[in-house]
Amino acid sequence: MKQTLLQFTLSVLMTGITLSASAQSFAPTQTYEQIKAGIEKFLRDRQPDNLIQVHIEVGKIDPRLKLTACDRLENFLPPNSKEWGKITVGVRCLTPHTWTLYVATTVHVFGDYVGTTKALAAGQQISAGDIHIVKGEISSLAPGLVTEIDNAIGKTLLTSQAAGASLHQTMFKLTPLIQSGQAVKIFTQGAGFIATNDGIAINNAAQGQLAKARTGTGQIISGYATAAGSIEVR
């Protein structure tokens, strides 16, 4: 009698385990196509409107990875990530289950940029005949790319440049718009708000360069110098 009862109990337990495993195997999973579509939309929405073309290559994920179907997906870029080139995009499930996935992705961006029409010497001031607009892939070029003619004319080159070179802000001799010791306005922009603060600059900075200022409370705030001589925290 005891042996029969034990066999019955074991049979019930094994049946429960089998049903549980079966239920898990048939649980809805998040498909690669859904993840890929979300990443592509997330990245396209972040691109400026003046681009000619954006081509996004979302890397494959391990097909053995079974992610529970998600009602609310959130895409994000890890801190200090680039927007273009070879990047990693985070995919986070918020409900009904929580999981996070990182997907290798390549973003190719095509647009206009300023290039040289001939070889230019160090110390030379750029004129209209020295440059022209080039159409091509800009995601493979260095940061600070100059995309408008007016932002290059009249600038003085720090180093010589070959014909056909793309121009970048770091190639120009810039006049500081913020001087160390100068009183500056600090603008911090967030989701739906803009906060302002007063500070004293602690370094020289030209437009687009990193600027630091000390507030009245002694806090050091870093941002970028603007054309108006203020600091913008992004």
Secondary structure, DSSP 4 states (H G I P E B T S, - for coil): -HHHHHHHHHHHHHHHHHHHHHHHHTS-B--HHHHHHHHHHHHHHTS-TT-SEEEEEEPP--TT--PBP-SEEEEE--TT--SSEEEEEEEEEEESS-EEEEEEEEEEEEEEEEEESS-B-TTPBP-GGGEEEEEEE-TTSPSSB---GGGTTT-EESS-B-TTPBPBGGGEE---SB-TT-EEEEEEEETTEEEEEEEEE-S-B-TTSEEEEEETTS-EEEEEE-TTS-EEE-
